[in-house]
Amino acid sequence: MEIIEAMRGRTSVRAYLDKPVARKTLEQVLEAARWAPSGTNTQPWRVLAVSGAVRQRIVDALLAHVAGGGAPGAHYDYYPETFVEPYKGRRWRCGMQLYGALGIGIDDKPARQRAMLRNFEFFGAPLGLFFYIDRAMARGSWVDMGMFVQNVMLAARGYGLETCPQFALAMYPDIVAQHIDAPQNHDLVCGMSIGYRDPDAPVNQYRTERMAVDEFLSWVE
């Protein structure tokens, strides 16, 4: 896939076909993604992949924990305590687009809760990834991690796969760690659903908006 097409066509896919992702295919994706830049070539990323029975145990444990009212324990704050404009408005419109694609009314809280829980099921994707970073590293390495995660998503498209990066999967790192050999003294940055996109799912038919270039670019001469 041509790189501009890969970037422009990438979306967060929330419904997948029941089709396994071959280990070799994932390795090819990561073979390409590993060339992401990092400060002084520190390459601060670690990736754990889960499928099959292990994936299902994580799904079951996360759903049970959330259903039981278990508190989140993310290793960092992803969102601010209070949203201000223009971010508040963008977040609201994103949610309305998602619920609209799912046919969920704004006041249908049970349906919205069910949609949220799909995060912990990897949206039906057969393969899940968890991205970890060493706590010894500073904030700059989190920038490196972001570039690596983006590389993974773009490389996946080159092999016919789609993805959804998810902070939700990092909200309960202790639950995840009970089922995988999580690296010691590392923070769980995010999870990712990865698989073959279901082309018929309504939730995969919408796209969020983006700012025009002149809205975020300042040209100084």
C-alpha positions in Angstrom: 0.0 0.0 0.0 1.3 3.5 -0.9 2.2 5.4 2.2 -0.1 8.4 1.7 -3.0 6.1 1.1 -2.1 4.1 4.2 -2.1 7.3 6.3 -5.3 8.9 4.8 -7.2 5.6 4.9 -6.4 4.6 8.5 -9.3 4.5 10.8 -9.9 3.0 14.3 -11.7 -0.2 13.3 -14.2 -1.5 15.8 -15.4 -4.7 14.2 -13.4 -7.6 12.8 -13.8 -10.8 10.8 -13.5 -14.1 12.6 -10.2 -14.7 10.8 -6.9 -15.4 12.7 -3.8 -13.3 12.1 -0.8 -15.5 11.3 2.1 -15.1 13.6 4.3 -14.6 10.5 2.2 -11.8 9.4 2.5 -10.0 12.7 6.2 -10.5 12.7 6.4 -8.9 9.2 4.4 -5.9 10.5 6.8 -5.5 13.4 9.8 -6.0 11.1 8.7 -2.9 9.3 7.5 -0.9 12.4 10.8 -1.4 14.2 12.5 1.2 12.0 10.6 3.9 13.8 12.9 6.7 15.1 13.8 7.1 18.7 16.1 9.5 20.6 19.7 8.3 20.4 18.3 5.0 19.1 17.1 3.9 22.5 14.1 1.9 21.0 12.2 1.9 24.3 9.3 -0.3 23.2 8.2 -3.7 24.2 5.3 -5.5 22.6 3.3 -8.5 23.9 0.8 -10.2 21.6 -2.1 -12.3 22.8 -4.4 -14.6 20.9 -6.4 -17.7 21.5 -7.0 -18.9 25.1 -4.8 -16.2 26.6 -6.6 -13.4 24.8 -9.9 -14.9 26.0 -8.8 -15.1 29.6 -7.8 -11.4 29.5 -11.2 -10.5 28.0 -13.1 -12.5 30.7 -11.0 -11.0 33.5 -11.4 -7.4 32.3 -15.1 -7.7 31.8 -15.5 -9.3 35.2 -13.4 -6.6 36.9 -15.3 -3.8 35.2 -18.7 -5.4 36.0 -17.7 -5.7 39.6 -17.0 -2.0 39.9 -13.2 -2.5 40.0 -11.3 0.8 40.0 -8.9 1.6 37.1 -5.2 1.6 37.8 -3.6 3.0 34.7 0.0 3.8 34.9 -0.5 7.4 33.7 -3.3 10.0 33.0 -4.4 9.9 29.4 -7.0 12.6 29.7 -7.1 15.9 31.6 -9.3 16.2 34.7 -11.3 18.8 32.9 -11.7 19.2 29.1 -11.6 22.7 27.7 -12.4 23.9 24.2 -11.8 23.1 21.4 -10.9 19.6 22.8 -14.2 19.2 24.7 -16.2 19.8 21.6 -14.1 17.5 19.4 -14.5 14.8 22.0 -18.2 15.2 22.2 -18.6 15.1 18.4 -16.4 12.0 18.2 -18.7 10.2 20.7 -21.9 11.3 18.9 -20.5 10.0 15.5 -19.6 6.7 17.1 -23.0 6.2 18.8 -24.7 7.3 15.6 -22.9 4.6 13.6 -24.0 2.1 16.2 -27.5 3.3 16.2 -27.4 4.3 19.9 -29.4 7.2 21.1 -27.7 9.9 23.2 -29.8 8.9 26.3 -29.5 5.2 25.9 -27.0 4.6 28.7 -27.2 0.8 28.8 -26.4 0.6 25.1 -23.5 3.1 25.5 -22.1 1.0 28.3 -22.3 -2.2 26.2 -20.5 -0.3 23.4 -17.8 0.8 25.9 -17.3 -2.8 27.1 -16.4 -3.9 23.5 -13.1 -2.2 24.1 -12.2 -5.0 26.5 -13.2 -7.7 24.0 -10.7 -6.2 21.4 -13.8 -5.4 19.4 -13.8 -9.0 18.3 -10.3 -8.9 16.8 -8.5 -12.2 17.1 -5.2 -10.6 18.1 -4.4 -8.1 20.7 -1.2 -6.2 21.4 0.1 -4.5 24.5 2.8 -1.8 24.3 5.1 -1.3 27.3 7.8 1.2 28.1 10.5 1.1 30.8 9.8 3.4 33.7 13.5 4.4 33.7 12.9 6.4 30.5 11.7 10.0 30.5 8.9 11.8 28.7 10.8 12.0 25.4 10.7 8.2 25.1 6.9 8.3 25.2 7.1 10.4 22.0 9.2 7.7 20.5 6.6 5.1 21.6 3.9 7.1 19.8 5.9 7.0 16.6 6.4 3.3 16.9 2.7 2.6 17.6 1.8 4.7 14.5 4.3 2.6 12.5 2.6 -0.6 13.6 -0.8 0.7 12.5 0.5 1.8 9.1 2.5 -1.3 8.5 -0.5 -3.5 9.4 -2.4 -1.9 6.5 0.3 -3.0 4.2 -0.6 -6.6 5.1 -4.4 -6.2 4.8 -4.9 -5.7 8.5 -6.6 -2.9 10.4 -6.2 -1.7 14.0 -7.6 0.2 16.9 -5.2 1.7 19.4 -6.8 1.7 22.9 -6.1 3.4 26.1 -9.0 1.4 27.6 -6.8 -1.8 27.5 -4.2 0.1 29.6 -6.7 1.2 32.3 -6.3 -2.1 34.2 -2.6 -3.1 33.9 -2.7 -5.3 37.0 -5.5 -7.4 35.5 -3.7 -7.8 32.2 -0.4 -8.7 34.0 -2.1 -11.6 35.8 -2.4 -13.4 32.4 0.8 -12.4 30.5 4.4 -12.2 31.4 4.4 -8.4 31.6 7.9 -6.9 31.8 8.9 -5.7 35.2 9.2 -2.0 35.9 7.5 -1.1 32.7 4.4 1.0 32.2 1.5 -0.3 30.0 1.1 2.5 27.5 -1.8 1.2 25.4 -3.3 -1.9 23.9 -4.3 -2.5 20.3 -6.9 -4.6 18.5 -5.6 -5.9 15.2 -7.2 -8.1 12.6 -9.1 -8.2 9.3 -11.8 -5.4 9.1 -15.4 -6.4 8.8 -16.5 -4.4 5.7 -20.2 -4.8 6.5 -20.2 -3.6 10.1 -22.0 -0.2 10.4 -19.4 0.9 13.0 -16.7 0.7 10.4 -18.6 3.0 8.0 -18.0 6.4 9.7 -15.0 8.6 9.9 -14.1 11.3 12.4 -13.4 14.8 11.2 -9.9 16.4 11.0 -8.8 20.0 11.2 -7.8 21.6 7.9 -4.0 22.2 7.6 -4.5 26.0 7.9 -6.2 25.5 11.3 -3.0 24.1 12.9 -0.2 25.4 10.7 1.5 28.7 11.4 4.0 29.7 8.7 6.6 32.1 10.0 8.9 33.9 7.5 
